[in-house]
Amino acid sequence: MPTLKLLIADDEPLARERLRMLLADEAGVEVVGEAGDGQQVLDACAALRPHAVLLDIAMPGIDGLDAARRLAEASPHTAVVFCTAYDAHALSAFEAAALDYLVKPVRPERLAAALERVRTFHAGRPVPESGRRTQLCARLRGSLRLIPLDEVQYLQAEEKYVVVHHARGEDLIEESLRSLEEEFADRFVRIHRNCLVARQELVELRRGTDGHVHAVLRSGGPLLEVSRRCVPQLRLTLRHL
């Protein structure tokens, strides 16, 4: 695609300058403007039509989350990448259709990955449904890793965390298995009190010599134990896959 046009939005001039310095090392990128509050973001996006805005959350007046929600309606062609000092707003950010979420201080490799997401978005990536998550967020060494739901194979509860097993490995998230089951009932099916499996991953149920039933996954990996109470429903599920 042509040069990626970016708007930097942060109420702190030093933060904007740091992003400019990081972006100077990125090829094919042009900073077309800056904004210090949410209203300036909306005005600048309407006038400049940038490919993306690097958006802080804590800003005076209209904050970043509200600005992102308004942009999703007024300027859907503009991708939003949050750059913030706080990771507590991650879920709200993705509900506002953000493409990525970077935690300050922004690392060059994470910024590069976010820009690649913007390029993919403008190359024809479908816009996420409003209010519907398409990714899970895992905390990783001061930043957040995005895990597309399409890549998730199964979810296992482990103490106060849930382990997400996906195509690129595994990560911990701080969400309950029950809430994930309720939110993504169309994607995951419960096979045990501590495990949800992606429906497209289920291949067969296999009974072992010990009498226990295990789920066989399309992607391979370990056989997962199925609780006795879940077996009847899983057999029905498999018939309709």
C-alpha positions in Angstrom: 0.0 0.0 0.0 1.1 3.7 -0.3 2.7 5.6 2.6 0.9 5.0 5.9 -0.5 8.3 7.1 -0.7 8.6 10.9 -2.2 11.0 13.4 -0.5 11.1 16.9 -3.0 12.0 19.7 -1.7 12.6 23.2 -2.2 15.5 25.6 1.5 15.4 26.6 3.9 17.0 24.0 6.8 14.8 25.2 4.8 11.6 24.6 3.9 12.8 21.1 7.6 13.6 20.4 8.7 10.1 21.6 6.2 8.5 19.2 7.5 10.7 16.4 11.1 9.6 17.1 10.0 5.9 17.1 8.1 6.4 13.8 11.1 8.1 12.2 12.7 4.6 12.1 9.7 3.1 10.3 9.8 3.0 6.5 6.7 4.0 4.6 5.2 6.1 7.4 4.2 9.8 7.5 2.9 11.7 10.5 0.3 14.0 9.0 -0.7 15.7 12.2 -1.0 15.8 16.0 -3.9 16.2 18.5 -4.0 17.0 22.2 -7.6 16.0 23.0 -10.5 14.0 21.7 -12.2 16.8 19.8 -9.0 17.6 18.0 -8.7 13.9 17.1 -12.2 13.9 15.5 -11.6 17.2 13.7 -8.2 16.1 12.4 -9.4 12.7 11.2 -12.3 14.3 9.3 -9.9 16.8 7.6 -6.8 14.7 7.1 -8.3 11.2 6.7 -5.3 9.4 8.2 -4.9 5.6 7.8 -4.6 5.3 11.6 -4.5 7.4 14.8 -2.1 6.5 17.7 -4.4 7.4 20.5 -3.9 8.0 24.2 -6.8 7.2 26.5 -6.5 9.8 29.3 -7.0 13.1 27.6 -9.0 16.2 28.6 -12.6 16.6 27.4 -13.5 13.7 25.1 -11.2 10.9 26.2 -9.6 8.3 23.9 -12.2 5.6 24.4 -15.0 8.0 23.6 -13.1 9.4 20.6 -12.5 5.9 19.3 -16.2 5.1 19.6 -17.2 8.2 17.7 -14.5 7.5 15.0 -15.9 4.1 14.5 -19.1 5.8 13.3 -17.8 9.0 11.7 -14.5 7.7 10.2 -14.6 3.9 9.9 -11.7 4.1 7.4 -9.4 5.3 10.3 -7.8 2.5 12.3 -7.3 3.1 16.1 -4.2 2.0 17.9 -4.2 2.9 21.6 -1.0 4.1 23.2 -1.5 4.4 27.0 0.3 4.2 30.3 -2.5 1.9 31.7 -3.4 -1.6 30.7 -6.7 -1.7 32.7 -8.7 -0.4 29.7 -7.8 -3.2 27.3 -11.2 -4.8 27.1 -13.0 -1.5 26.7 -10.5 -0.6 24.0 -11.3 -3.6 21.9 -15.0 -3.1 22.5 -14.4 0.3 20.9 -13.1 -1.6 17.8 -9.4 -0.7 18.4 -6.9 -2.5 16.2 -4.2 -2.7 18.8 -3.3 -1.6 22.4 0.2 -0.5 23.3 1.3 0.2 26.8 3.8 3.0 27.4 6.7 3.1 27.2 6.0 1.8 23.7 8.6 -0.6 22.4 9.8 -0.3 18.8 8.9 -3.9 18.0 5.4 -3.6 19.4 4.9 -0.4 17.4 6.1 -2.1 14.2 3.6 -5.0 14.8 0.8 -2.5 15.3 1.6 -0.7 12.1 1.6 -4.1 10.3 -1.9 -4.6 11.7 -3.0 -1.3 10.3 -1.6 -2.2 6.8 -3.5 -5.5 7.0 -6.7 -3.7 8.0 -6.4 -1.4 5.0 -5.6 -4.3 2.7 -9.1 -5.6 3.3 -9.4 -7.0 6.8 -13.1 -7.1 7.9 -14.1 -4.5 10.5 -15.0 -6.3 13.8 -18.6 -6.2 14.8 -19.4 -3.4 17.2 -19.2 -4.6 20.8 -18.1 -8.1 19.7 -14.6 -9.1 20.6 -12.6 -11.0 18.0 -9.4 -11.3 20.1 -8.4 -12.1 23.7 -5.8 -10.0 25.5 -2.9 -11.6 27.4 -0.5 -9.5 29.5 3.1 -10.1 28.5 6.1 -8.3 30.1 4.5 -4.9 30.4 2.5 -5.0 27.1 -0.5 -6.9 25.8 -0.5 -9.8 23.3 -3.5 -10.1 21.1 -4.8 -13.7 20.4 -7.3 -13.9 17.6 -10.2 -16.1 18.6 -9.9 -18.0 15.3 -6.5 -19.3 16.6 -7.7 -20.5 20.0 -7.8 -24.2 20.3 -8.9 -24.6 23.9 -9.1 -22.8 27.2 -8.1 -24.3 30.6 -8.8 -22.9 34.0 -5.7 -22.8 36.3 -6.2 -21.2 39.7 -7.2 -17.6 39.1 -6.1 -17.6 35.5 -7.2 -19.2 32.2 -4.5 -20.7 30.0 -5.2 -19.9 26.3 -3.8 -22.7 24.1 -3.5 -21.3 20.6 -1.8 -21.8 17.2 1.3 -19.9 18.4 1.7 -21.4 21.9 -0.1 -20.6 25.2 -0.7 -17.5 27.3 -2.4 -16.6 30.6 -5.4 -14.3 30.7 -7.2 -12.9 33.8 -10.8 -13.8 32.9 -13.0 -16.5 34.2 -13.9 -19.6 32.2 -17.6 -19.1 33.0 -17.6 -15.6 31.5 -15.8 -16.7 28.4 -18.2 -19.6 28.0 -21.2 -17.2 28.2 -19.6 -14.6 25.8 -18.5 -17.1 23.2 -21.0 -19.9 23.4 -21.1 -20.1 19.6 -17.3 -20.7 19.5 -16.5 -22.9 22.5 -18.1 -25.9 24.1 -17.4 -27.1 27.7 -15.9 -30.6 28.0 -14.9 -30.4 31.7 -15.5 -28.0 34.6 -12.0 -26.6 33.9 -11.9 -26.7 30.0 -13.6 -25.2 27.0 -12.7 -26.4 23.5 -13.2 -24.5 20.2 -16.0 -26.2 18.3 -14.0 -26.4 15.1 -11.2 -28.3 17.0 -13.4 -31.2 18.0 -12.8 -34.3 15.9 -14.0 -37.2 18.0 -14.5 -38.6 21.5 -12.3 -41.5 22.4 -12.8 -43.9 25.4 -9.6 -45.1 26.9 -8.9 -48.5 28.5 -9.5 -46.9 31.9 -13.0 -46.0 30.9 -12.5 -42.3 30.7 -13.5 -40.3 27.6 -11.1 -37.9 25.9 -11.6 -35.3 23.2 -9.4 -35.5 20.1 -8.4 -32.2 18.6 -8.0 -31.3 15.0 -4.7 -29.5 15.7 -3.3 -32.5 17.6 -1.8 -32.0 21.0 -2.8 -33.8 24.2 -6.0 -35.8 24.5 -8.3 -33.7 26.8 -10.4 -35.4 29.5 -14.1 -35.1 29.1 -16.3 -35.2 32.3 -19.0 -37.8 32.4 -21.8 -35.1 32.6 -20.5 -33.4 29.4 -20.3 -36.5 27.2 -24.0 -36.7 26.0 -24.0 -33.0 24.9 -20.7 -33.4 23.2 -21.9 -36.4 21.2 -24.8 -34.2 19.9 -22.4 -31.4 19.1 -20.2 -33.6 17.1 -23.1 -34.8 15.0 -23.9 -31.3 13.9 -20.3 -30.1 13.2 
